[in-house]
Amino acid sequence: MSSTTVSGVALLGLCLVLAALLAGCLGGQAPPARLAGVEVRNYEGKPLSSVNDFRENSIAGPQHVDIATYRLAVHGLVGEPKTYTYDQVLAGFPHYQKVVTLSCVEGWDATILWEGVKVSDLVAASGADPRANTVVFTAVDGYTSSEPLDYLTANNILLAYRMNNITMPAERGYPFELVAEDKWGYKWVKWVTDINLTDDPSYRGYWESRGYTNSGDLNQSFLGE
């Protein structure tokens, strides 16, 4: 056996010993625990509201979604209806951040750094039928509201899963909330589970069918239309 071969064998043996020692040092240790994210309260020099600066006004109380069984459906006037798990949405689409203020008809507001995926990307993945002009969003609790498809696309409207750099709390709309910027808060659907493309711009959701405007534009009164 040559000296080169002996040296190689010795080096291999040393590596195996070091590996065994390292395994012994790490053996039995659990992986590091993952701590909750820290909420940011300032973004690009501007103050943000807290994720707690909201009043509870949902129609059936906060919804606690089992993420293991949760599914998001995109269907209606599309070329290919799709159903996603929470992880598939997060892994399958680009993520975006945007600071947007939610203004409630009750007279309060909250400015939050939202992170999510664009509704238009979800729609594009299924292929919108040319007849589609309206998107109806349905929540886990049965709440509904609609938006024009052009509005969602032109304004890069997000389906958010994070607020102020932390995972959206259950009471805020986890797993997904529609960030309907420049719209009154009743257009911001929480716990979104269903995205349905239609050709019916007159569709009226939960509050719209109770006298609130269908457009929900902030520069107009939310009553009467």
N, C-alpha and C positions, 0 to 999 in steps of 0.2 A: 504494500500500500504506500503511495507516495505521500510526501509531507504535505502536499496541497490537499489531498483527500483527508488526511488526519485533521488538518486545521479546519476543514469544512465540517467534519463530523463534530469536532469540539465546539465550533460556533453554534451548530444546530442544537447541541446538548445544552449549551448555555442559554439559548433562547427559550428552550422548553422549560428550564428551571425557572427563569425569570417569569415566564407566563404562568407557571404553577404558583409562584409566590404572589404574583399579582392577583390571581384568582382567589387565593387564600385570603388576601387582604380585603377583597370586595365581597367574598362569599357571604351569603346570609343577609346582605344589606338590601333593603327595599329600594326601588327607584325613588328619586327625590319627589316629595309631594309638591303638587302644583298649587301655588297660592292664587287667590283671586286677584284679578287685575286691579290696578289703582285708577280711580276715576280722575280724568283730567278736568280742571275747572278753568283753564285758560288756553286759548288756541290762537297762535299768531298775534299775541299781544291783546287779544280781546277776551273778556270774561265770558264764561259759559254758565248756564244754569246747571243745577244738580239733577241727576236722574230722579231725585226725590221731589223735585219742584213741580209735581203734577197732582191734580185732584183725581180721585177715583170716580169716574162717571160712566163706566161701561155698563151695558144693558143687563149683564148677568154676573157681574163681579169679575175679579181677576181669574184668568184661565191658566191652569197649570198643565201644560202639554207634556205628554210622554214622548220624548224625542225619539225613542226607539221605534214607536209605531207611527209617528207623524209622517205625513206625506203632503207635498205641495203639487197640486194638479194645474196644468195649463191646457185648456181645451176650448171647445166651441168652434168658431170659424177659424180653424187653423189647419194646416196641411198635415201635421203629425202631432196629435195630442201626446203629452208627456206627463209623467208622474215622477217626482223627485223625493229622495230623502233629504233631510237637513244637510247632511254631509255632502251629498251630491251637488247641492246648490252651491255650497261654499267652495267645493273643489273644482266645479265645472265652469265657473264664470268669473270674469275679472271683478275685483273689488274696488270700490270707490269711497271717498270720504267727502262730506259736504256739511257745512254749518248751516242749519235751517232753523227758523223759529216757528214753533207750533203756537197758534193763537186760538184759544178756546172761546166759544160764544158766551161762556160764563164770565169772561172778563179778565182772565189770566193768560200768561204766555210763558214759554220756556224755550231758550235758545240752546241747542244741543249740537255737538259734533256727531253726526250720524255716519255709520259705515255700513255698506251693503252692496248689493248687486243691482244693476239697472233692470227695470221691468222690461225695457225694450230688448235687452239681450235675451231674457227668458222668452219673450214673444218671438224674436227672430229665430230662436232654436226650434220652435214649432212651426214657423212659417205662417204669418197672418194671411188669411184670405182677403182678397181685394175688397170684399164687401164689408169687412170688419171696420167699425168706426168707434166702438165703445168697449171698454173693459170693465167687467163687473168683478169686484173683489168680495170674497166671502170669508168670514172669520170662523174660528172654531165654535164660538158661541152663537153662530147664526146671523151675526151682524153683517150687513151688506152696504156697499156704496159703489158708485161707478165713476169713471173718468174717461174723457175722450182719449182715444188712442194717440191722436196727434199731440195732445198735451203731454202725455207720458213720455213720448219719444223726443219731442223738441226740448223738454226741460230736464232730460236725463233723470227722471224720477227714480228714486231708490226704493228697493225693498230692503229695509235695514235689519241687521242682526246685532249691531253694536251701538252703544251710546257712550260718548265721552271716553272711548277706549276700553270699555268693559262690555262683556256680553249682556245683552238686553235683559233686564229683570223680567220675571214672569208677569208682574203687574203692569209693565210697560208694553208688553206685546210679544214676548218671546214665543216662538222663534223668529217671527218676521213681522215688521210693521211697515205699512206704506207711508213714505215720507212725502206727503202731498203738499209741497211748498206752494206758497201763495194761495192756499185754500184754508178755509175754516177747519177747526180740529175734527169735526164730524166726518170729514173726508179722509182722515188719517186712520185707515183700518188697521187694527191690531190683531195679532194671532192669525194672520192670513193663511188660509189653507187651500184657497181655490181662486184661480185666475181664469175668467171666462170671457172670451172675445165674442161680441155680438154685433148686429147691425141695427140695434135699437137705442138711439141716443136719448130716448124719452124714459129709459129705465130709471126707476126711483128706488133708492135704497131705504134703510130703516128710518132715518130721520127725514129724508127727502119726502117720503110718503106721509110724513106727519107735519108737513108745512114748511120745512127748510128748503132753500133753493137748491136746485139740482146742480148748478155750477159751483156753488160754494166758494166763489171768489172773495178774497179778503177785501177788495176795494168796493164791495157791495154789501148791503145788508143780507144777513143769512135768512131773513124771513120774507116770504112772499115771492112769487115768480110767475 
